[in-house]
Amino acid sequence: MDRRRFLGLTISGAAVLGLAGPAAADEIPLDDLSRYLTSLQTVEAKFTQVNADGSISTGTLKLKRPGRIRFEYDPPDGALVVAGGGQLAIFDPASNEGPTIYPLSRTPLSLILAPKVDLSTARMVVDHGADATSTTVTAQDPDHPEYGTIQLVFTANPTELRQWVVTDDTGSQTTVILGDMVINQPIGDIAFNIIAESAKRGF
C-alpha cells in the first residue's frame, strides 16, 4: 500500500454515488449539518475507498469524537490507518518498519473530528450546494488552506453523511463511501491508541 494513498485520489464524489440529477434539491443549512456532525460521537461502518489509480479498497471504519478514527482495510490490502493523540499513523503490513506518522491537524479529516463541528466558521466552507438528492459541502482549515479540503456529501430526511472526498496538500484525492452506520455505540479507546498498536505489531 502506498503510504500516502489514504490521503489521495481523483474522482468526483457525485460520480461515485450516482447522486447527480437534473434538478437541485434544497440545500441542508450549514448549521443543521454542523449539529448533525457534532452529534456523531461514535460511528462504525463498512466503507469503500476509490484510489487514484482506479483500484478499490474496502474495510471497516471506527470514529470516536474528538480526534479519533480508525480504518481497517480488508485483505489483501490489510493496511491500517489510525488517528489518535493528535497524530495519524499508517501501518503497512508489507513493511518491516513502524508506522508512517503525520500530524492529524495537517489533514482535512481533522475538521470533522473536532469536539464541535462549526461549518459556519469564517473561510472554512469554500463550496455549498445541492443536486437532486444530496447536499455537498467543501471545507478547509481557514488558517491553513494549503492543508487541503474535505468534500462532504449528505442525503436528507433524515440527514446522513454518505461519503467524503479528501484532497490533500499535494492535490491528490481519496474518496470514502460509507455503508450503513452504527452511531453512538461504545467503542473502546484502545482502537485509536497508536502506541499500543505499534507494540502489538512489534515496533
WONOR-V141742 format. One record per residue. N is the residue number from 0. PHI is phi as a letter, one per 30 degrees, with the letter a starting at -180 (none if undefined). PSI is psi in whole degrees, 0 to 359 (NA if undefined). NEAR is the number of other ideal C-beta (glycine too) atoms within 10 Angstrom. Layout:
BEGIN
n:N phi:PHI psi:PSI near:NEAR
n:N phi:PHI psi:PSI near:NEAR
END
This chain:
BEGIN
n:0 phi:none psi:128 near:20
n:1 phi:d psi:124 near:14
n:2 phi:d psi:346 near:15
n:3 phi:c psi:358 near:15
n:4 phi:d psi:326 near:20
n:5 phi:e psi:328 near:26
n:6 phi:c psi:6 near:24
n:7 phi:a psi:139 near:19
n:8 phi:a psi:161 near:22
n:9 phi:b psi:107 near:16
n:10 phi:a psi:142 near:15
n:11 phi:d psi:134 near:13
n:12 phi:e psi:316 near:23
n:13 phi:d psi:327 near:18
n:14 phi:d psi:324 near:11
n:15 phi:d psi:314 near:17
n:16 phi:d psi:351 near:16
n:17 phi:i psi:36 near:8
n:18 phi:c psi:348 near:19
n:19 phi:d psi:144 near:13
n:20 phi:a psi:170 near:13
n:21 phi:d psi:337 near:6
n:22 phi:b psi:148 near:8
n:23 phi:d psi:137 near:11
n:24 phi:c psi:171 near:15
n:25 phi:d psi:136 near:8
n:26 phi:d psi:139 near:17
n:27 phi:d psi:126 near:20
n:28 phi:d psi:152 near:13
n:29 phi:d psi:322 near:19
n:30 phi:d psi:320 near:11
n:31 phi:d psi:319 near:15
n:32 phi:d psi:322 near:23
n:33 phi:d psi:314 near:17
n:34 phi:d psi:319 near:15
n:35 phi:d psi:311 near:16
n:36 phi:d psi:318 near:22
n:37 phi:d psi:328 near:16
n:38 phi:d psi:342 near:12
n:39 phi:d psi:80 near:16
n:40 phi:d psi:323 near:14
n:41 phi:b psi:150 near:16
n:42 phi:b psi:139 near:19
n:43 phi:b psi:132 near:17
n:44 phi:a psi:153 near:18
n:45 phi:d psi:151 near:14
n:46 phi:b psi:157 near:20
n:47 phi:b psi:131 near:15
n:48 phi:c psi:131 near:21
n:49 phi:c psi:126 near:22
n:50 phi:c psi:165 near:21
n:51 phi:e psi:329 near:16
n:52 phi:d psi:6 near:9
n:53 phi:j psi:353 near:9
n:54 phi:d psi:163 near:11
n:55 phi:b psi:135 near:10
n:56 phi:c psi:152 near:20
n:57 phi:b psi:165 near:14
n:58 phi:l psi:197 near:21
n:59 phi:b psi:134 near:14
n:60 phi:c psi:139 near:19
n:61 phi:b psi:134 near:19
n:62 phi:b psi:139 near:24
n:63 phi:b psi:117 near:22
n:64 phi:d psi:142 near:19
n:65 phi:c psi:148 near:12
n:66 phi:i psi:18 near:20
n:67 phi:b psi:134 near:20
n:68 phi:a psi:151 near:22
n:69 phi:b psi:127 near:21
n:70 phi:c psi:112 near:20
n:71 phi:c psi:114 near:17
n:72 phi:d psi:138 near:20
n:73 phi:d psi:156 near:13
n:74 phi:e psi:152 near:8
n:75 phi:d psi:356 near:8
n:76 phi:d psi:297 near:19
n:77 phi:i psi:10 near:14
n:78 phi:d psi:165 near:21
n:79 phi:b psi:133 near:20
n:80 phi:b psi:125 near:23
n:81 phi:b psi:132 near:25
n:82 phi:c psi:130 near:23
n:83 phi:a psi:153 near:23
n:84 phi:i psi:28 near:14
n:85 phi:i psi:6 near:11
n:86 phi:b psi:158 near:16
n:87 phi:b psi:123 near:26
n:88 phi:c psi:137 near:21
n:89 phi:c psi:117 near:21
n:90 phi:c psi:121 near:24
n:91 phi:c psi:116 near:17
n:92 phi:d psi:343 near:13
n:93 phi:d psi:357 near:8
n:94 phi:c psi:145 near:14
n:95 phi:c psi:3 near:7
n:96 phi:c psi:165 near:8
n:97 phi:d psi:181 near:14
n:98 phi:d psi:154 near:21
n:99 phi:d psi:129 near:15
n:100 phi:b psi:135 near:13
n:101 phi:b psi:152 near:19
n:102 phi:d psi:128 near:11
n:103 phi:e psi:325 near:19
n:104 phi:d psi:342 near:17
n:105 phi:c psi:3 near:17
n:106 phi:c psi:144 near:21
n:107 phi:d psi:341 near:24
n:108 phi:e psi:333 near:24
n:109 phi:e psi:335 near:20
n:110 phi:d psi:324 near:25
n:111 phi:c psi:356 near:19
n:112 phi:c psi:5 near:21
n:113 phi:d psi:155 near:14
n:114 phi:e psi:321 near:9
n:115 phi:b psi:120 near:10
n:116 phi:d psi:129 near:24
n:117 phi:b psi:94 near:14
n:118 phi:d psi:352 near:20
n:119 phi:d psi:358 near:12
n:120 phi:e psi:137 near:16
n:121 phi:e psi:133 near:6
n:122 phi:i psi:10 near:11
n:123 phi:d psi:311 near:19
n:124 phi:d psi:123 near:19
n:125 phi:c psi:350 near:13
n:126 phi:a psi:141 near:11
n:127 phi:a psi:115 near:17
n:128 phi:a psi:178 near:11
n:129 phi:b psi:151 near:18
n:130 phi:c psi:204 near:16
n:131 phi:d psi:331 near:11
n:132 phi:b psi:358 near:17
n:133 phi:b psi:160 near:24
n:134 phi:c psi:136 near:25
n:135 phi:b psi:134 near:22
n:136 phi:b psi:130 near:24
n:137 phi:c psi:124 near:19
n:138 phi:b psi:158 near:24
n:139 phi:b psi:163 near:20
n:140 phi:d psi:115 near:20
n:141 phi:d psi:335 near:13
n:142 phi:d psi:341 near:11
n:143 phi:b psi:68 near:12
n:144 phi:d psi:340 near:13
n:145 phi:d psi:347 near:9
n:146 phi:d psi:347 near:19
n:147 phi:j psi:187 near:22
n:148 phi:b psi:163 near:19
n:149 phi:b psi:126 near:23
n:150 phi:c psi:120 near:21
n:151 phi:c psi:135 near:25
n:152 phi:c psi:124 near:24
n:153 phi:b psi:144 near:20
n:154 phi:c psi:164 near:17
n:155 phi:c psi:169 near:15
n:156 phi:h psi:65 near:7
n:157 phi:d psi:162 near:6
n:158 phi:d psi:132 near:15
n:159 phi:b psi:134 near:15
n:160 phi:d psi:125 near:19
n:161 phi:c psi:326 near:20
n:162 phi:a psi:169 near:24
n:163 phi:b psi:157 near:23
n:164 phi:b psi:116 near:25
n:165 phi:c psi:127 near:21
n:166 phi:c psi:117 near:21
n:167 phi:d psi:188 near:22
n:168 phi:d psi:351 near:16
n:169 phi:c psi:355 near:10
n:170 phi:j psi:358 near:9
n:171 phi:d psi:148 near:18
n:172 phi:b psi:150 near:22
n:173 phi:b psi:129 near:24
n:174 phi:c psi:129 near:25
n:175 phi:c psi:121 near:23
n:176 phi:c psi:126 near:20
n:177 phi:c psi:139 near:17
n:178 phi:d psi:197 near:13
n:179 phi:e psi:133 near:8
n:180 phi:c psi:137 near:18
n:181 phi:c psi:118 near:12
n:182 phi:c psi:148 near:14
n:183 phi:h psi:39 near:11
n:184 phi:c psi:150 near:9
n:185 phi:e psi:135 near:6
n:186 phi:b psi:124 near:18
n:187 phi:d psi:146 near:9
n:188 phi:d psi:336 near:10
n:189 phi:d psi:334 near:10
n:190 phi:d psi:341 near:18
n:191 phi:c psi:15 near:21
n:192 phi:c psi:105 near:17
n:193 phi:d psi:321 near:19
n:194 phi:d psi:316 near:12
n:195 phi:d psi:320 near:14
n:196 phi:d psi:320 near:19
n:197 phi:d psi:316 near:16
n:198 phi:d psi:319 near:10
n:199 phi:d psi:330 near:11
n:200 phi:c psi:3 near:12
n:201 phi:i psi:21 near:7
n:202 phi:c psi:NA near:13
END
